[in-house]
């Protein structure tokens, strides 16, 4: 089983000096939302609980700039991932 965790990251940047390349002035603040995911492969489930000792190999996108969380979910679904359903 693979375990994937999705993230919404809010990145805030404050310019400490004028930057003509980016057309920013000292003190300008820019905020961006970044959506991404990371996960683990070969995770075992025991009595509907994740075996934490298996969380050793990470994979996933590296700070991908998805438009929103729906885009993350669509990418994961297209790659064959889905929700875990317990056997109970």
PDB file of N, CA, C and O in Angstrom, chain B, residues numbered from 101:
ATOM      1  N   UNK B 101       0.844  -1.167   0.000  1.00  0.00           N
ATOM      2  CA  UNK B 101       0.000   0.000   0.000  1.00  0.00           C
ATOM      3  C   UNK B 101       0.896   1.239   0.000  1.00  0.00           C
ATOM      4  O   UNK B 101       1.990   1.220   0.564  1.00  0.00           O
ATOM      5  N   UNK B 102       0.435   2.294  -0.623  1.00  0.00           N
ATOM      6  CA  UNK B 102       1.123   3.588  -0.605  1.00  0.00           C
ATOM      7  C   UNK B 102       0.301   4.573   0.211  1.00  0.00           C
ATOM      8  O   UNK B 102      -0.930   4.544   0.188  1.00  0.00           O
ATOM      9  N   UNK B 103       0.989   5.436   0.922  1.00  0.00           N
ATOM     10  CA  UNK B 103       0.341   6.464   1.733  1.00  0.00           C
ATOM     11  C   UNK B 103       0.766   7.814   1.178  1.00  0.00           C
ATOM     12  O   UNK B 103       1.958   8.107   1.083  1.00  0.00           O
ATOM     13  N   UNK B 104      -0.213   8.635   0.811  1.00  0.00           N
ATOM     14  CA  UNK B 104       0.073   9.948   0.235  1.00  0.00           C
ATOM     15  C   UNK B 104      -0.572  11.020   1.103  1.00  0.00           C
ATOM     16  O   UNK B 104      -1.739  10.920   1.483  1.00  0.00           O
ATOM     17  N   UNK B 105       0.213  12.040   1.404  1.00  0.00           N
ATOM     18  CA  UNK B 105      -0.272  13.154   2.214  1.00  0.00           C
ATOM     19  C   UNK B 105      -0.228  14.407   1.348  1.00  0.00           C
ATOM     20  O   UNK B 105       0.800  14.717   0.747  1.00  0.00           O
ATOM     21  N   UNK B 106      -1.346  15.124   1.286  1.00  0.00           N
ATOM     22  CA  UNK B 106      -1.413  16.344   0.477  1.00  0.00           C
ATOM     23  C   UNK B 106      -1.216  17.560   1.368  1.00  0.00           C
ATOM     24  O   UNK B 106      -1.573  17.557   2.546  1.00  0.00           O
ATOM     25  N   UNK B 107      -0.634  18.607   0.772  1.00  0.00           N
ATOM     26  CA  UNK B 107      -0.315  19.815   1.526  1.00  0.00           C
ATOM     27  C   UNK B 107      -0.752  21.069   0.785  1.00  0.00           C
ATOM     28  O   UNK B 107      -0.679  21.142  -0.442  1.00  0.00           O
ATOM     29  N   UNK B 108      -1.198  22.037   1.539  1.00  0.00           N
ATOM     30  CA  UNK B 108      -1.392  23.400   1.049  1.00  0.00           C
ATOM     31  C   UNK B 108      -0.365  24.240   1.802  1.00  0.00           C
ATOM     32  O   UNK B 108      -0.396  24.314   3.030  1.00  0.00           O
ATOM     33  N   UNK B 109       0.534  24.864   1.070  1.00  0.00           N
ATOM     34  CA  UNK B 109       1.604  25.652   1.675  1.00  0.00           C
ATOM     35  C   UNK B 109       1.406  27.106   1.272  1.00  0.00           C
ATOM     36  O   UNK B 109       1.215  27.414   0.096  1.00  0.00           O
ATOM     37  N   UNK B 110       1.454  27.984   2.245  1.00  0.00           N
ATOM     38  CA  UNK B 110       1.358  29.413   1.967  1.00  0.00           C
ATOM     39  C   UNK B 110       2.752  29.997   2.111  1.00  0.00           C
ATOM     40  O   UNK B 110       3.334  30.000   3.195  1.00  0.00           O
ATOM     41  N   UNK B 111       3.275  30.488   1.001  1.00  0.00           N
ATOM     42  CA  UNK B 111       4.626  31.050   0.959  1.00  0.00           C
ATOM     43  C   UNK B 111       4.517  32.571   0.936  1.00  0.00           C
ATOM     44  O   UNK B 111       3.869  33.141   0.059  1.00  0.00           O
ATOM     45  N   UNK B 112       5.153  33.218   1.901  1.00  0.00           N
ATOM     46  CA  UNK B 112       5.152  34.674   1.969  1.00  0.00           C
ATOM     47  C   UNK B 112       6.582  35.170   1.801  1.00  0.00           C
ATOM     48  O   UNK B 112       7.496  34.709   2.486  1.00  0.00           O
ATOM     49  N   UNK B 113       6.764  36.110   0.889  1.00  0.00           N
ATOM     50  CA  UNK B 113       8.084  36.666   0.608  1.00  0.00           C
ATOM     51  C   UNK B 113       8.035  38.179   0.771  1.00  0.00           C
ATOM     52  O   UNK B 113       7.145  38.844   0.242  1.00  0.00           O
ATOM     53  N   UNK B 114       8.998  38.711   1.508  1.00  0.00           N
ATOM     54  CA  UNK B 114       9.105  40.154   1.699  1.00  0.00           C
ATOM     55  C   UNK B 114      10.425  40.617   1.102  1.00  0.00           C
ATOM     56  O   UNK B 114      11.483  40.082   1.430  1.00  0.00           O
ATOM     57  N   UNK B 115      10.360  41.607   0.228  1.00  0.00           N
ATOM     58  CA  UNK B 115      11.566  42.125  -0.392  1.00  0.00           C
ATOM     59  C   UNK B 115      12.308  43.027   0.587  1.00  0.00           C
ATOM     60  O   UNK B 115      11.718  43.905   1.216  1.00  0.00           O
ATOM     61  N   UNK B 116      13.621  42.792   0.703  1.00  0.00           N
ATOM     62  CA  UNK B 116      14.433  43.586   1.632  1.00  0.00           C
ATOM     63  C   UNK B 116      15.158  44.718   0.908  1.00  0.00           C
ATOM     64  O   UNK B 116      15.769  45.580   1.539  1.00  0.00           O
ATOM     65  N   UNK B 117      15.083  44.707  -0.426  1.00  0.00           N
ATOM     66  CA  UNK B 117      15.636  45.814  -1.211  1.00  0.00           C
ATOM     67  C   UNK B 117      14.871  45.890  -2.521  1.00  0.00           C
ATOM     68  O   UNK B 117      14.165  44.951  -2.887  1.00  0.00           O
ATOM     69  N   UNK B 118      15.008  47.000  -3.225  1.00  0.00           N
ATOM     70  CA  UNK B 118      14.345  47.157  -4.515  1.00  0.00           C
ATOM     71  C   UNK B 118      14.883  46.114  -5.496  1.00  0.00           C
ATOM     72  O   UNK B 118      16.075  45.807  -5.504  1.00  0.00           O
ATOM     73  N   UNK B 119      13.987  45.579  -6.318  1.00  0.00           N
ATOM     74  CA  UNK B 119      14.363  44.577  -7.319  1.00  0.00           C
ATOM     75  C   UNK B 119      13.716  44.975  -8.643  1.00  0.00           C
ATOM     76  O   UNK B 119      12.528  44.730  -8.855  1.00  0.00           O
ATOM     77  N   UNK B 120      14.487  45.580  -9.520  1.00  0.00           N
ATOM     78  CA  UNK B 120      13.936  46.043 -10.796  1.00  0.00           C
ATOM     79  C   UNK B 120      13.594  44.863 -11.708  1.00  0.00           C
ATOM     80  O   UNK B 120      12.702  44.982 -12.549  1.00  0.00           O
ATOM     81  N   UNK B 121      14.274  43.744 -11.562  1.00  0.00           N
ATOM     82  CA  UNK B 121      13.993  42.562 -12.392  1.00  0.00           C
ATOM     83  C   UNK B 121      12.567  42.068 -12.156  1.00  0.00           C
ATOM     84  O   UNK B 121      11.842  41.774 -13.107  1.00  0.00           O
ATOM     85  N   UNK B 122      12.160  41.975 -10.865  1.00  0.00           N
ATOM     86  CA  UNK B 122      10.813  41.531 -10.512  1.00  0.00           C
ATOM     87  C   UNK B 122       9.836  42.686 -10.331  1.00  0.00           C
ATOM     88  O   UNK B 122       8.671  42.470  -9.998  1.00  0.00           O
ATOM     89  N   UNK B 123      10.310  43.920 -10.552  1.00  0.00           N
ATOM     90  CA  UNK B 123       9.483  45.106 -10.393  1.00  0.00           C
ATOM     91  C   UNK B 123       8.894  45.195  -8.983  1.00  0.00           C
ATOM     92  O   UNK B 123       7.707  45.467  -8.805  1.00  0.00           O
ATOM     93  N   UNK B 124       9.757  44.960  -7.983  1.00  0.00           N
ATOM     94  CA  UNK B 124       9.340  45.017  -6.588  1.00  0.00           C
ATOM     95  C   UNK B 124      10.135  46.084  -5.851  1.00  0.00           C
ATOM     96  O   UNK B 124      11.289  46.363  -6.175  1.00  0.00           O
ATOM     97  N   UNK B 125       9.500  46.661  -4.869  1.00  0.00           N
ATOM     98  CA  UNK B 125      10.135  47.680  -4.032  1.00  0.00           C
ATOM     99  C   UNK B 125      10.434  47.077  -2.661  1.00  0.00           C
ATOM    100  O   UNK B 125       9.802  46.104  -2.248  1.00  0.00           O
ATOM    101  N   UNK B 126      11.391  47.658  -1.972  1.00  0.00           N
ATOM    102  CA  UNK B 126      11.718  47.233  -0.621  1.00  0.00           C
ATOM    103  C   UNK B 126      10.461  47.291   0.236  1.00  0.00           C
ATOM    104  O   UNK B 126       9.764  48.306   0.251  1.00  0.00           O
ATOM    105  N   UNK B 127      10.167  46.205   0.952  1.00  0.00           N
ATOM    106  CA  UNK B 127       8.982  46.130   1.798  1.00  0.00           C
ATOM    107  C   UNK B 127       7.774  45.498   1.132  1.00  0.00           C
ATOM    108  O   UNK B 127       6.808  45.155   1.814  1.00  0.00           O
ATOM    109  N   UNK B 128       7.806  45.332  -0.204  1.00  0.00           N
ATOM    110  CA  UNK B 128       6.701  44.652  -0.877  1.00  0.00           C
ATOM    111  C   UNK B 128       6.585  43.222  -0.349  1.00  0.00           C
ATOM    112  O   UNK B 128       7.586  42.560  -0.077  1.00  0.00           O
ATOM    113  N   UNK B 129       5.346  42.764  -0.210  1.00  0.00           N
ATOM    114  CA  UNK B 129       5.085  41.417   0.277  1.00  0.00           C
ATOM    115  C   UNK B 129       4.288  40.674  -0.784  1.00  0.00           C
ATOM    116  O   UNK B 129       3.328  41.203  -1.343  1.00  0.00           O
ATOM    117  N   UNK B 130       4.696  39.454  -1.049  1.00  0.00           N
ATOM    118  CA  UNK B 130       3.997  38.613  -2.018  1.00  0.00           C
ATOM    119  C   UNK B 130       3.663  37.283  -1.349  1.00  0.00           C
ATOM    120  O   UNK B 130       4.520  36.670  -0.713  1.00  0.00           O
ATOM    121  N   UNK B 131       2.425  36.845  -1.493  1.00  0.00           N
ATOM    122  CA  UNK B 131       1.992  35.582  -0.919  1.00  0.00           C
ATOM    123  C   UNK B 131       1.500  34.675  -2.039  1.00  0.00           C
ATOM    124  O   UNK B 131       0.717  35.088  -2.895  1.00  0.00           O
ATOM    125  N   UNK B 132       1.978  33.421  -2.016  1.00  0.00           N
ATOM    126  CA  UNK B 132       1.562  32.425  -3.005  1.00  0.00           C
ATOM    127  C   UNK B 132       1.099  31.181  -2.276  1.00  0.00           C
ATOM    128  O   UNK B 132       1.636  30.831  -1.225  1.00  0.00           O
ATOM    129  N   UNK B 133       0.105  30.516  -2.834  1.00  0.00           N
ATOM    130  CA  UNK B 133      -0.326  29.222  -2.327  1.00  0.00           C
ATOM    131  C   UNK B 133       0.288  28.150  -3.219  1.00  0.00           C
ATOM    132  O   UNK B 133       0.195  28.216  -4.445  1.00  0.00           O
ATOM    133  N   UNK B 134       0.911  27.173  -2.592  1.00  0.00           N
ATOM    134  CA  UNK B 134       1.529  26.064  -3.307  1.00  0.00           C
ATOM    135  C   UNK B 134       0.846  24.786  -2.832  1.00  0.00           C
ATOM    136  O   UNK B 134       0.650  24.594  -1.632  1.00  0.00           O
ATOM    137  N   UNK B 135       0.490  23.927  -3.757  1.00  0.00           N
ATOM    138  CA  UNK B 135      -0.155  22.658  -3.430  1.00  0.00           C
ATOM    139  C   UNK B 135       0.749  21.528  -3.898  1.00  0.00           C
ATOM    140  O   UNK B 135       1.278  21.574  -5.008  1.00  0.00           O
ATOM    141  N   UNK B 136       0.924  20.534  -3.075  1.00  0.00           N
ATOM    142  CA  UNK B 136       1.799  19.422  -3.431  1.00  0.00           C
ATOM    143  C   UNK B 136       1.410  18.188  -2.630  1.00  0.00           C
ATOM    144  O   UNK B 136       0.458  18.210  -1.850  1.00  0.00           O
ATOM    145  N   UNK B 137       2.159  17.118  -2.834  1.00  0.00           N
ATOM    146  CA  UNK B 137       1.951  15.896  -2.056  1.00  0.00           C
ATOM    147  C   UNK B 137       3.277  15.159  -1.899  1.00  0.00           C
ATOM    148  O   UNK B 137       4.195  15.295  -2.707  1.00  0.00           O
ATOM    149  N   UNK B 138       3.337  14.394  -0.854  1.00  0.00           N
ATOM    150  CA  UNK B 138       4.457  13.488  -0.605  1.00  0.00           C
ATOM    151  C   UNK B 138       3.862  12.195  -0.096  1.00  0.00           C
ATOM    152  O   UNK B 138       2.714  12.162   0.346  1.00  0.00           O
ATOM    153  N   UNK B 139       4.636  11.136  -0.157  1.00  0.00           N
ATOM    154  CA  UNK B 139       4.083   9.881   0.310  1.00  0.00           C
ATOM    155  C   UNK B 139       5.124   8.831   0.597  1.00  0.00           C
ATOM    156  O   UNK B 139       6.329   9.071   0.532  1.00  0.00           O
ATOM    157  N   UNK B 140       4.618   7.663   0.916  1.00  0.00           N
ATOM    158  CA  UNK B 140       5.441   6.525   1.292  1.00  0.00           C
ATOM    159  C   UNK B 140       4.960   5.301   0.538  1.00  0.00           C
ATOM    160  O   UNK B 140       3.763   5.145   0.295  1.00  0.00           O
ATOM    161  N   UNK B 141       5.894   4.428   0.166  1.00  0.00           N
ATOM    162  CA  UNK B 141       5.561   3.200  -0.543  1.00  0.00           C
ATOM    163  C   UNK B 141       5.715   2.009   0.388  1.00  0.00           C
ATOM    164  O   UNK B 141       6.419   2.077   1.395  1.00  0.00           O
ATOM    165  N   UNK B 142       5.050   0.925   0.039  1.00  0.00           N
ATOM    166  CA  UNK B 142       5.143  -0.348   0.767  1.00  0.00           C
ATOM    167  C   UNK B 142       4.782  -0.200   2.250  1.00  0.00           C
ATOM    168  O   UNK B 142       5.469  -0.735   3.120  1.00  0.00           O
ATOM    169  N   UNK B 143       3.721   0.514   2.518  1.00  0.00           N
ATOM    170  CA  UNK B 143       3.246   0.713   3.889  1.00  0.00           C
ATOM    171  C   UNK B 143       2.294  -0.435   4.234  1.00  0.00           C
ATOM    172  O   UNK B 143       1.441  -0.815   3.432  1.00  0.00           O
ATOM    173  N   UNK B 144       2.454  -0.969   5.418  1.00  0.00           N
ATOM    174  CA  UNK B 144       1.586  -2.049   5.864  1.00  0.00           C
ATOM    175  C   UNK B 144       0.489  -1.478   6.780  1.00  0.00           C
ATOM    176  O   UNK B 144       0.703  -0.515   7.517  1.00  0.00           O
ATOM    177  N   UNK B 145      -0.671  -2.102   6.704  1.00  0.00           N
ATOM    178  CA  UNK B 145      -1.799  -1.762   7.565  1.00  0.00           C
ATOM    179  C   UNK B 145      -2.029  -2.958   8.484  1.00  0.00           C
ATOM    180  O   UNK B 145      -2.129  -4.096   8.026  1.00  0.00           O
ATOM    181  N   UNK B 146      -2.112  -2.688   9.771  1.00  0.00           N
ATOM    182  CA  UNK B 146      -2.378  -3.733  10.756  1.00  0.00           C
ATOM    183  C   UNK B 146      -3.520  -3.263  11.640  1.00  0.00           C
ATOM    184  O   UNK B 146      -3.407  -2.242  12.318  1.00  0.00           O
ATOM    185  N   UNK B 147      -4.613  -4.000  11.636  1.00  0.00           N
ATOM    186  CA  UNK B 147      -5.807  -3.646  12.405  1.00  0.00           C
ATOM    187  C   UNK B 147      -6.239  -2.203  12.125  1.00  0.00           C
ATOM    188  O   UNK B 147      -6.477  -1.430  13.053  1.00  0.00           O
ATOM    189  N   UNK B 148      -6.340  -1.849  10.841  1.00  0.00           N
ATOM    190  CA  UNK B 148      -6.754  -0.523  10.366  1.00  0.00           C
ATOM    191  C   UNK B 148      -5.854   0.612  10.842  1.00  0.00           C
ATOM    192  O   UNK B 148      -6.307   1.750  10.959  1.00  0.00           O
ATOM    193  N   UNK B 149      -4.585   0.315  11.117  1.00  0.00           N
ATOM    194  CA  UNK B 149      -3.619   1.339  11.513  1.00  0.00           C
ATOM    195  C   UNK B 149      -2.362   1.194  10.664  1.00  0.00           C
ATOM    196  O   UNK B 149      -1.965   0.087  10.302  1.00  0.00           O
ATOM    197  N   UNK B 150      -1.747   2.321  10.357  1.00  0.00           N
ATOM    198  CA  UNK B 150      -0.509   2.328   9.587  1.00  0.00           C
ATOM    199  C   UNK B 150       0.630   1.869  10.487  1.00  0.00           C
ATOM    200  O   UNK B 150       0.751   2.317  11.627  1.00  0.00           O
ATOM    201  N   UNK B 151       1.465   0.970   9.966  1.00  0.00           N
ATOM    202  CA  UNK B 151       2.651   0.534  10.697  1.00  0.00           C
ATOM    203  C   UNK B 151       3.733   1.592  10.477  1.00  0.00           C
ATOM    204  O   UNK B 151       4.337   1.649   9.406  1.00  0.00           O
ATOM    205  N   UNK B 152       3.975   2.419  11.476  1.00  0.00           N
ATOM    206  CA  UNK B 152       4.850   3.582  11.333  1.00  0.00           C
ATOM    207  C   UNK B 152       6.289   3.213  11.009  1.00  0.00           C
ATOM    208  O   UNK B 152       6.997   4.004  10.386  1.00  0.00           O
ATOM    209  N   UNK B 153       6.736   2.040  11.412  1.00  0.00           N
ATOM    210  CA  UNK B 153       8.116   1.645  11.119  1.00  0.00           C
ATOM    211  C   UNK B 153       8.357   1.481   9.623  1.00  0.00           C
ATOM    212  O   UNK B 153       9.509   1.433   9.192  1.00  0.00           O
ATOM    213  N   UNK B 154       7.301   1.394   8.828  1.00  0.00           N
ATOM    214  CA  UNK B 154       7.429   1.255   7.372  1.00  0.00           C
ATOM    215  C   UNK B 154       7.643   2.588   6.663  1.00  0.00           C
ATOM    216  O   UNK B 154       7.928   2.601   5.466  1.00  0.00           O
ATOM    217  N   UNK B 155       7.517   3.693   7.360  1.00  0.00           N
ATOM    218  CA  UNK B 155       7.585   5.005   6.710  1.00  0.00           C
ATOM    219  C   UNK B 155       9.045   5.409   6.500  1.00  0.00           C
ATOM    220  O   UNK B 155       9.590   6.232   7.236  1.00  0.00           O
ATOM    221  N   UNK B 156       9.661   4.816   5.486  1.00  0.00           N
ATOM    222  CA  UNK B 156      11.074   5.099   5.260  1.00  0.00           C
ATOM    223  C   UNK B 156      11.360   5.703   3.896  1.00  0.00           C
ATOM    224  O   UNK B 156      12.250   6.546   3.785  1.00  0.00           O
ATOM    225  N   UNK B 157      10.644   5.309   2.859  1.00  0.00           N
ATOM    226  CA  UNK B 157      10.913   5.816   1.517  1.00  0.00           C
ATOM    227  C   UNK B 157       9.882   6.855   1.135  1.00  0.00           C
ATOM    228  O   UNK B 157       8.686   6.567   1.088  1.00  0.00           O
ATOM    229  N   UNK B 158      10.345   8.061   0.863  1.00  0.00           N
ATOM    230  CA  UNK B 158       9.412   9.104   0.440  1.00  0.00           C
ATOM    231  C   UNK B 158       9.423   9.206  -1.074  1.00  0.00           C
ATOM    232  O   UNK B 158      10.413   8.862  -1.720  1.00  0.00           O
ATOM    233  N   UNK B 159       8.341   9.670  -1.629  1.00  0.00           N
ATOM    234  CA  UNK B 159       8.239   9.972  -3.047  1.00  0.00           C
ATOM    235  C   UNK B 159       7.227  11.078  -3.201  1.00  0.00           C
ATOM    236  O   UNK B 159       6.565  11.474  -2.242  1.00  0.00           O
ATOM    237  N   UNK B 160       7.112  11.569  -4.410  1.00  0.00           N
ATOM    238  CA  UNK B 160       6.100  12.591  -4.659  1.00  0.00           C
ATOM    239  C   UNK B 160       6.699  13.765  -5.386  1.00  0.00           C
ATOM    240  O   UNK B 160       7.889  13.788  -5.702  1.00  0.00           O
ATOM    241  N   UNK B 161       5.882  14.708  -5.636  1.00  0.00           N
ATOM    242  CA  UNK B 161       6.342  15.883  -6.346  1.00  0.00           C
ATOM    243  C   UNK B 161       7.094  16.796  -5.387  1.00  0.00           C
ATOM    244  O   UNK B 161       6.829  16.803  -4.185  1.00  0.00           O
ATOM    245  N   UNK B 162       8.012  17.548  -5.914  1.00  0.00           N
ATOM    246  CA  UNK B 162       8.793  18.465  -5.096  1.00  0.00           C
ATOM    247  C   UNK B 162       8.256  19.868  -5.287  1.00  0.00           C
ATOM    248  O   UNK B 162       8.586  20.539  -6.265  1.00  0.00           O
ATOM    249  N   UNK B 163       7.443  20.306  -4.367  1.00  0.00           N
ATOM    250  CA  UNK B 163       6.867  21.647  -4.373  1.00  0.00           C
ATOM    251  C   UNK B 163       6.246  22.001  -5.722  1.00  0.00           C
ATOM    252  O   UNK B 163       6.438  23.102  -6.237  1.00  0.00           O
ATOM    253  N   UNK B 164       5.510  21.065  -6.277  1.00  0.00           N
ATOM    254  CA  UNK B 164       4.823  21.335  -7.533  1.00  0.00           C
ATOM    255  C   UNK B 164       3.826  22.456  -7.340  1.00  0.00           C
ATOM    256  O   UNK B 164       3.214  22.591  -6.280  1.00  0.00           O
ATOM    257  N   UNK B 165       3.677  23.240  -8.354  1.00  0.00           N
ATOM    258  CA  UNK B 165       2.793  24.397  -8.280  1.00  0.00           C
ATOM    259  C   UNK B 165       1.443  24.054  -8.901  1.00  0.00           C
ATOM    260  O   UNK B 165       1.096  24.548  -9.974  1.00  0.00           O
ATOM    261  N   UNK B 166       0.687  23.201  -8.211  1.00  0.00           N
ATOM    262  CA  UNK B 166      -0.669  22.903  -8.660  1.00  0.00           C
ATOM    263  C   UNK B 166      -1.548  24.127  -8.415  1.00  0.00           C
ATOM    264  O   UNK B 166      -1.295  24.907  -7.497  1.00  0.00           O
ATOM    265  N   UNK B 167      -2.561  24.288  -9.225  1.00  0.00           N
ATOM    266  CA  UNK B 167      -3.451  25.441  -9.085  1.00  0.00           C
ATOM    267  C   UNK B 167      -4.261  25.400  -7.802  1.00  0.00           C
ATOM    268  O   UNK B 167      -4.499  26.433  -7.177  1.00  0.00           O
ATOM    269  N   UNK B 168      -4.688  24.196  -7.406  1.00  0.00           N
ATOM    270  CA  UNK B 168      -5.482  24.039  -6.195  1.00  0.00           C
ATOM    271  C   UNK B 168      -5.429  22.580  -5.762  1.00  0.00           C
ATOM    272  O   UNK B 168      -4.820  21.748  -6.434  1.00  0.00           O
ATOM    273  N   UNK B 169      -6.061  22.277  -4.650  1.00  0.00           N
ATOM    274  CA  UNK B 169      -6.032  20.924  -4.127  1.00  0.00           C
ATOM    275  C   UNK B 169      -6.751  19.949  -5.051  1.00  0.00           C
ATOM    276  O   UNK B 169      -6.379  18.777  -5.119  1.00  0.00           O
ATOM    277  N   UNK B 170      -7.779  20.415  -5.765  1.00  0.00           N
ATOM    278  CA  UNK B 170      -8.473  19.552  -6.715  1.00  0.00           C
ATOM    279  C   UNK B 170      -7.523  19.057  -7.806  1.00  0.00           C
ATOM    280  O   UNK B 170      -7.640  17.920  -8.263  1.00  0.00           O
ATOM    281  N   UNK B 171      -6.584  19.907  -8.222  1.00  0.00           N
ATOM    282  CA  UNK B 171      -5.603  19.505  -9.235  1.00  0.00           C
ATOM    283  C   UNK B 171      -4.663  18.429  -8.687  1.00  0.00           C
ATOM    284  O   UNK B 171      -4.268  17.521  -9.419  1.00  0.00           O
ATOM    285  N   UNK B 172      -4.305  18.527  -7.404  1.00  0.00           N
ATOM    286  CA  UNK B 172      -3.482  17.492  -6.773  1.00  0.00           C
ATOM    287  C   UNK B 172      -4.233  16.172  -6.784  1.00  0.00           C
ATOM    288  O   UNK B 172      -3.689  15.144  -7.187  1.00  0.00           O
ATOM    289  N   UNK B 173      -5.498  16.202  -6.337  1.00  0.00           N
ATOM    290  CA  UNK B 173      -6.308  14.990  -6.283  1.00  0.00           C
ATOM    291  C   UNK B 173      -6.502  14.395  -7.683  1.00  0.00           C
ATOM    292  O   UNK B 173      -6.461  13.175  -7.843  1.00  0.00           O
ATOM    293  N   UNK B 174      -6.711  15.237  -8.689  1.00  0.00           N
ATOM    294  CA  UNK B 174      -6.883  14.748 -10.059  1.00  0.00           C
ATOM    295  C   UNK B 174      -5.615  14.065 -10.545  1.00  0.00           C
ATOM    296  O   UNK B 174      -5.687  13.024 -11.198  1.00  0.00           O
ATOM    297  N   UNK B 175      -4.452  14.636 -10.237  1.00  0.00           N
ATOM    298  CA  UNK B 175      -3.183  14.033 -10.637  1.00  0.00           C
ATOM    299  C   UNK B 175      -2.993  12.675  -9.958  1.00  0.00           C
ATOM    300  O   UNK B 175      -2.581  11.705 -10.594  1.00  0.00           O
ATOM    301  N   UNK B 176      -3.297  12.618  -8.666  1.00  0.00           N
ATOM    302  CA  UNK B 176      -3.166  11.355  -7.946  1.00  0.00           C
ATOM    303  C   UNK B 176      -4.139  10.304  -8.484  1.00  0.00           C
ATOM    304  O   UNK B 176      -3.771   9.141  -8.655  1.00  0.00           O
ATOM    305  N   UNK B 177      -5.371  10.716  -8.747  1.00  0.00           N
ATOM    306  CA  UNK B 177      -6.367   9.790  -9.283  1.00  0.00           C
ATOM    307  C   UNK B 177      -5.942   9.262 -10.651  1.00  0.00           C
ATOM    308  O   UNK B 177      -6.100   8.076 -10.942  1.00  0.00           O
ATOM    309  N   UNK B 178      -5.405  10.144 -11.482  1.00  0.00           N
ATOM    310  CA  UNK B 178      -4.939   9.737 -12.808  1.00  0.00           C
ATOM    311  C   UNK B 178      -3.779   8.740 -12.693  1.00  0.00           C
ATOM    312  O   UNK B 178      -3.590   7.898 -13.572  1.00  0.00           O
ATOM    313  N   UNK B 179      -3.011   8.840 -11.616  1.00  0.00           N
ATOM    314  CA  UNK B 179      -1.892   7.926 -11.396  1.00  0.00           C
ATOM    315  C   UNK B 179      -2.327   6.626 -10.719  1.00  0.00           C
ATOM    316  O   UNK B 179      -1.498   5.761 -10.437  1.00  0.00           O
ATOM    317  N   UNK B 180      -3.624   6.492 -10.460  1.00  0.00           N
ATOM    318  CA  UNK B 180      -4.150   5.248  -9.922  1.00  0.00           C
ATOM    319  C   UNK B 180      -4.352   5.214  -8.424  1.00  0.00           C
ATOM    320  O   UNK B 180      -4.637   4.152  -7.870  1.00  0.00           O
ATOM    321  N   UNK B 181      -4.212   6.346  -7.749  1.00  0.00           N
ATOM    322  CA  UNK B 181      -4.416   6.390  -6.304  1.00  0.00           C
ATOM    323  C   UNK B 181      -5.880   6.632  -5.982  1.00  0.00           C
ATOM    324  O   UNK B 181      -6.612   7.231  -6.770  1.00  0.00           O
ATOM    325  N   UNK B 182      -6.294   6.159  -4.819  1.00  0.00           N
ATOM    326  CA  UNK B 182      -7.669   6.357  -4.368  1.00  0.00           C
ATOM    327  C   UNK B 182      -7.724   6.348  -2.861  1.00  0.00           C
ATOM    328  O   UNK B 182      -6.696   6.206  -2.200  1.00  0.00           O
ATOM    329  N   UNK B 183      -8.906   6.497  -2.313  1.00  0.00           N
ATOM    330  CA  UNK B 183      -9.097   6.508  -0.867  1.00  0.00           C
ATOM    331  C   UNK B 183      -8.973   5.097  -0.307  1.00  0.00           C
ATOM    332  O   UNK B 183      -9.364   4.125  -0.953  1.00  0.00           O
ATOM    333  N   UNK B 184      -8.431   4.996   0.885  1.00  0.00           N
ATOM    334  CA  UNK B 184      -8.340   3.722   1.588  1.00  0.00           C
ATOM    335  C   UNK B 184      -9.692   3.385   2.186  1.00  0.00           C
ATOM    336  O   UNK B 184     -10.322   4.226   2.826  1.00  0.00           O
ATOM    337  N   UNK B 185     -10.131   2.174   1.981  1.00  0.00           N
ATOM    338  CA  UNK B 185     -11.384   1.702   2.550  1.00  0.00           C
ATOM    339  C   UNK B 185     -11.061   0.560   3.499  1.00  0.00           C
ATOM    340  O   UNK B 185     -10.501  -0.452   3.079  1.00  0.00           O
ATOM    341  N   UNK B 186     -11.406   0.706   4.770  1.00  0.00           N
ATOM    342  CA  UNK B 186     -11.139  -0.357   5.735  1.00  0.00           C
ATOM    343  C   UNK B 186     -11.997  -1.569   5.415  1.00  0.00           C
ATOM    344  O   UNK B 186     -13.025  -1.467   4.746  1.00  0.00           O
ATOM    345  N   UNK B 187     -11.556  -2.706   5.903  1.00  0.00           N
ATOM    346  CA  UNK B 187     -12.281  -3.964   5.631  1.00  0.00           C
ATOM    347  C   UNK B 187     -13.521  -4.118   6.489  1.00  0.00           C
ATOM    348  O   UNK B 187     -14.314  -5.027   6.245  1.00  0.00           O
ATOM    349  N   UNK B 188     -13.719  -3.272   7.478  1.00  0.00           N
ATOM    350  CA  UNK B 188     -14.887  -3.380   8.369  1.00  0.00           C
ATOM    351  C   UNK B 188     -16.136  -2.857   7.736  1.00  0.00           C
ATOM    352  O   UNK B 188     -17.198  -2.879   8.357  1.00  0.00           O
TER     353      UNK B 188
END
